[in-house]
Amino acid sequence: MNALLKMLCVLAFISVFAAFAGEDDSGAAKAGEQIVTAICTRCHSTARICTNLGSDAPFWQAIAGKMKKNGAPLDEADVPVLVDYLAGLTAGSKPVCK
């Protein structure tokens, strides 16, 4: 448990450092895409995610909460990155919609 707490602290530090280092939108988009690829697609096809593109941030926030409740290994720090990424995509956006 102590090792997990240390790892979470390190990840939080890296996230804060990246924000202050002036990470651009393409970096944030890449991070969001990686979360979708690594976490969301464990249980959902990209087609299912694609059907909901164009939805707003509160919609995706609720979805992320449901995912976590159902056991998705989604870190708290990743939730706003994921929500911003998906809320910023329009229907049919690649690479989510293939």
Protein Blocks (a to p, Z undefined) as FASTA:
>chain_A
ZZmmmmmmmmmmmmmmmmmnopafklmmmmmmmmmmmmmmmmbcfklmmmmgoiafklmm
mmmmmmmmnopacdfklmmmmmmmmmmpcehiafkbZZ
